[in-house]
Amino acid sequence: MDIGIELSVIFAYALGLILLYVIGYILLFPIKVIIKLIYNGIIGGLLLLIANIIGKLVGYSLVINPMTALIAGFLGVPGVIMLIFLQYIL
């Protein structure tokens, strides 16, 4: 009983599926990084805004400029906390 599928064809299909998985993973990885940076940027910006609103009540303000926005955007919550401590120390 001959099936008509050679072993080399099966290996070719298997290799094609593996390559498809690897290429899909490579293309999906940058999208995850971009989504994470956008999420951190939004949360960091909101925390800068909240820190300034609460800071007005106690006489504290954190300047929002491109450098603080980049730090808050890349690092998120820890970046905003770091900026608050640096402003307090310096």
C-alpha positions in Angstrom: 0.0 0.0 0.0 1.7 3.1 -1.2 0.7 6.4 0.3 2.5 8.5 -2.3 4.2 10.9 0.2 7.9 10.7 0.3 9.9 11.2 3.4 11.6 14.3 1.9 8.3 16.0 1.4 7.3 15.4 5.0 10.7 16.9 6.1 10.1 19.9 3.8 6.7 20.5 5.3 8.1 20.2 8.9 10.9 22.6 8.1 8.5 25.1 6.5 6.3 25.0 9.6 9.3 25.5 11.9 10.5 28.5 9.7 7.0 30.0 9.7 6.9 29.8 13.5 10.4 31.4 13.9 9.6 34.2 11.4 6.3 34.8 13.2 8.0 35.0 16.5 10.6 37.4 15.2 8.0 39.7 13.7 5.8 39.5 16.9 8.6 40.4 19.3 9.1 44.1 18.2 5.3 44.6 18.4 5.4 43.5 22.1 8.2 45.9 22.8 6.5 48.8 21.2 3.2 48.1 23.1 5.2 47.9 26.3 6.9 51.3 25.6 3.5 52.9 24.8 2.0 51.5 28.0 5.0 52.7 30.1 4.8 56.1 28.5 1.1 56.6 29.2 1.5 55.4 32.8 4.6 57.5 33.3 2.9 60.6 31.9 -0.1 60.1 34.1 2.1 59.7 37.1 4.0 62.9 36.3 0.7 64.7 36.1 -0.6 63.2 39.4 2.8 64.0 41.1 2.4 67.6 40.0 -1.2 67.9 41.1 -0.5 66.4 44.5 2.8 68.3 44.7 0.9 71.6 44.3 -0.8 70.9 47.7 2.6 70.5 49.5 4.6 73.0 47.5 6.4 70.5 45.3 6.6 70.5 41.5 8.3 68.3 39.0 9.2 70.0 35.7 7.8 68.2 32.7 10.4 68.5 29.9 11.6 66.1 27.2 14.1 64.5 29.5 11.7 63.8 32.3 9.1 62.6 29.8 11.7 60.2 28.2 12.7 58.8 31.6 9.1 58.4 32.7 8.2 56.8 29.3 11.0 54.3 29.2 11.1 53.4 32.9 7.4 53.8 33.8 6.5 53.9 37.5 10.1 53.4 38.8 11.3 56.2 36.5 8.8 58.7 38.0 9.7 57.6 41.5 13.4 58.1 40.6 12.6 61.6 39.3 10.8 62.5 42.5 13.7 61.3 44.6 16.3 63.1 42.4 14.3 66.3 42.6 14.1 66.0 46.3 17.8 65.3 46.7 19.1 67.9 44.3 
